[in-house]
Amino acid sequence: MAYGAGVVAAQKYGAAKIVDPRPAAVGSIKATFAKYRIWTRSSRPWATARSRSRTGATINAVDCDLVISATPIDLRRLIKPNKKLIHIGYELDEQGSPNLREVLAKF
């Protein structure tokens, strides 16, 4: 998706700027940005030890003051960033129809 809860939180709490991570990306993260040609601002490249290493290297290379992690897991438990990284949570608030229950009931 083009953006997620981290971008929403950054905007809500007055971030001066949302930094483009593409120039600092390494390995498969860099390849993903190149392949999809959109600034996703939102990705979850932490699934394997190798990708966690690349995620940490990318985060450490980005010139920023703070990283907001809105992944389902707390990245601070997997990587050691060289800058402040905060983890935020979020919940789904369904609005309208069809909702998830209705869609799943069709299966």
C-alpha positions as CSV (number, residue, x, y, z in Angstrom):
1,M,0.0,0.0,0.0
2,A,1.2,3.5,-0.6
3,Y,1.2,4.5,3.0
4,G,0.3,3.1,6.4
5,A,-0.2,3.8,10.1
6,G,3.3,5.2,10.5
7,V,2.7,8.0,7.9
8,V,-0.7,8.7,9.5
9,A,0.9,9.0,13.0
10,A,3.8,11.2,11.7
11,Q,1.3,13.6,10.1
12,K,-1.0,13.6,13.1
13,Y,1.9,14.4,15.5
14,G,3.4,17.1,13.3
15,A,6.4,15.6,11.6
16,A,8.3,18.3,9.8
17,K,9.0,16.0,6.9
18,I,8.5,12.4,5.9
19,V,11.8,11.2,4.5
20,D,12.1,9.2,1.3
21,P,14.0,6.0,2.3
22,R,14.7,4.9,-1.3
23,P,18.2,6.5,-1.7
24,A,19.4,4.6,1.4
25,A,17.8,1.2,0.6
26,V,20.1,-1.8,0.3
27,G,19.7,-5.3,-1.2
28,S,16.2,-6.7,-1.8
29,I,14.7,-3.6,-0.3
30,K,16.4,-1.5,-3.0
31,A,15.3,-4.0,-5.6
32,T,11.7,-3.8,-4.4
33,F,11.6,0.0,-4.6
34,A,13.1,-0.2,-8.1
35,K,10.6,-2.9,-9.3
36,Y,7.5,-1.2,-8.1
37,R,8.5,2.4,-8.9
38,I,6.3,3.9,-6.3
39,W,7.3,5.3,-3.0
40,T,5.5,2.9,-0.8
41,R,6.5,4.6,2.5
42,S,5.2,1.4,3.9
43,S,6.8,-2.0,3.7
44,R,7.5,-5.1,5.9
45,P,10.9,-6.4,4.7
46,W,11.8,-8.0,8.1
47,A,10.6,-11.6,7.6
48,T,14.0,-13.4,7.5
49,A,17.4,-12.8,9.2
50,R,18.9,-11.6,6.0
51,S,16.1,-9.2,5.3
52,R,16.2,-8.0,8.9
53,S,19.9,-7.2,8.3
54,R,18.9,-5.2,5.2
55,T,16.1,-3.4,7.0
56,G,18.5,-2.4,9.8
57,A,21.1,-1.2,7.2
58,T,18.5,0.8,5.3
59,I,17.1,2.4,8.5
60,N,20.6,3.2,9.7
61,A,21.5,4.8,6.3
62,V,18.4,7.1,6.2
63,D,19.2,10.7,7.2
64,C,16.4,11.3,9.7
65,D,15.9,12.1,13.4
66,L,13.3,9.5,14.1
67,V,11.8,6.3,12.6
68,I,8.2,5.3,13.2
69,S,7.6,1.6,13.0
70,A,4.0,0.6,12.5
71,T,4.6,-3.1,11.8
72,P,2.7,-5.8,13.6
73,I,6.0,-6.6,15.4
74,D,8.3,-4.3,17.4
75,L,11.4,-4.0,15.1
76,R,13.4,-2.8,18.1
77,R,13.5,-6.5,19.2
78,L,15.0,-7.5,15.9
79,I,17.4,-4.8,14.8
80,K,19.7,-2.3,16.5
81,P,19.0,1.1,14.9
82,N,21.5,4.0,15.2
83,K,18.6,6.4,15.7
84,K,15.5,6.6,17.8
85,L,12.9,4.1,16.6
86,I,9.4,4.2,18.1
87,H,6.8,1.4,17.6
88,I,3.2,2.3,17.3
89,G,0.1,0.1,17.2
90,Y,-3.1,0.5,15.4
91,E,-6.5,-1.2,15.1
92,L,-8.9,-1.7,12.2
93,D,-12.0,0.4,12.4
94,E,-14.3,-0.9,9.7
95,Q,-16.7,1.6,8.2
96,G,-19.5,0.7,5.8
97,S,-20.3,-2.4,3.9
98,P,-19.2,-4.8,2.9
99,N,-17.1,-5.4,6.0
100,L,-14.6,-8.2,6.6
101,R,-17.2,-10.5,8.2
102,E,-19.5,-10.1,5.1
103,V,-16.7,-10.7,2.7
104,L,-15.5,-13.8,4.5
105,A,-19.0,-15.2,4.8
106,K,-19.1,-15.5,1.0
107,F,-16.3,-18.0,1.2
